[in-house]
Amino acid sequence: MAKEKTLYTCTECAATSPRWLGKCPGCGAWNTLIETVADSPGGGRNRLSTPQYAGLAQAQAVMPLSSIEATEVARTASGIEELDRVLGGGVVEGGVVLIGGDPGIGKSTLLLQAMDALQRAGLPTLYVTGEESGAQVALRSRRLGLEASAVNVLAEIQLEKILATVQATQPAVCVIDSIQTMYSDQLTSAPGSVAQVRECAAHLTRLAKATGIAVILVGHVTKEGAIAGPRVLEHMVDTVLYFEGDTHSSFRLVRAIKNRFGAVNEIGVFAMTERGLRGVSNPSAIFLSQHSEPVPGSCVLVTLEGTRPMLVEIQALVDSGGPSPRRLSVGLERDRLAMLLAVLHRHAGIASADQDVFVNAVGGVRISEPAADLAVLLAITSSLRARALPKGFIAFGEVGLAGEVRPAPRGQERLKEAAKLGFTVAVVPKANAPKKPIAGLAIHAVERVEEAMQVVRGLE
């Protein structure tokens, strides 16, 4: 088979050049030429639907959406409950999963454990490693207690050899560790380049859809925490998972950023042990500090991660600052903290302009939903006044710039989770107040920030 010709195509105007140029000859943009493969006439690769190509292929039959039979996707449990939760119930036949995270956080460890569990369940598996030798993978499996594992391992980085091996062995699940180490002979650029990552991912995705093999791609991340390579990589796959957590802590979070077969922002919580990653059945226990008595500056938030209500302790420290007081948040948005302090001053009359304000979500969890606003303000007020909130106290609700407390989604489930864990007092938005009382939980519904502050003072 003749080797295809390499061209460089502009991402802005689609102009082509036989060699790489810093400046596009078509539109004049800088650094927009990327390596592509030119097709020979009659080749099977996709082409632009321009008139000169109209005679190269026959029109295909189309079907109305109503006549297409919609069937439920079949899932296979991976044997790791927390991973199945993030995936939406298990591994989907023909699905492509991309998982990224910091070096050493546990991506390869988790996938090796999952592949072993699938192999023991009777599914043929293939673990393709481009960063380690087969001996290194075997050594890790022994550290994890998987001495008798029957997972097939292939140490290879050339895409064409990997595709041939997959077609010959026909595994049900295939792991590529990692996509940045793979390269195709059709391109001359080095492994890890934009063109190589995109081309290899496209071939593996087509393989998964054509054969029904579930493919799991491991991706490197940049210093900013995003998956390295072109953003189109995340668009091509069905599911994108991110490993979160501090490498100095034993706890890890796997979050679903995209999932065509399940809920987005679903999380799985793991603990790193000597025998690998183990799922945590009650993650709220991780994110709640064990205080013998209530302390100032602490407020428990009921947050929602995917379909799971979870209790997280929000801690705040307010201290006298200098001429330029600092606002620092860990696990929460810093810009939103500045906005909440302004709302607290304007509508509740509590000033902190000359104070340093530090806010932290315990356990290293990252909270992005605005329902944390009310708990953050109550923790800040508690620290500023040096008065602890009542024992068994929880809060949630979004705070607007006008001082109103807006409802949070699925408030009933949040309250039931708090009552199940023994909390007795809740301050929530009025729209989230349940129609029927919840046993053991006294609920105070508020409409504005100043009303919430008054309720807390009455509880002290």
Secondary structure, DSSP 8 states (H G I E B T S, - for coil): ----EEEEEETTT--EESS--SB-TTT--BS-EEEEEE--TT-SS-----GGGGGGS-------GGGS------EE--S-HHHHHHHTSSEETT-EEEEE--TTSSHHHHHHHHHHHHHHTT--EEEEESSS-HHHHHHHHHHTT-TT---EEEE--BHHHHHHHHHHH--SEEEEE-GGG-B-TT--S-TTSHHHHHHHHHHHHHHHHHH--EEEEEE-B-TTSSBSS-THHHHHSSEEEEEES-TTSSEEEEEEEEETTS-TT-EEEEEEETTEEEE-S-GGGTSS---SS--TTEEEEEEEETTEEEEEEEEEEEEE--SS--EEEESS-HHHHHHHHHHHHHHH----TTEEEEEEEGGG----SGGGHHHHHHHHHHHHHT----TTEEE--EE-TTSBEE--TTHHHHHHHHHHTT--EEEEEGGG--SS--TT-EEEEESBHHHHHHHHHHH-
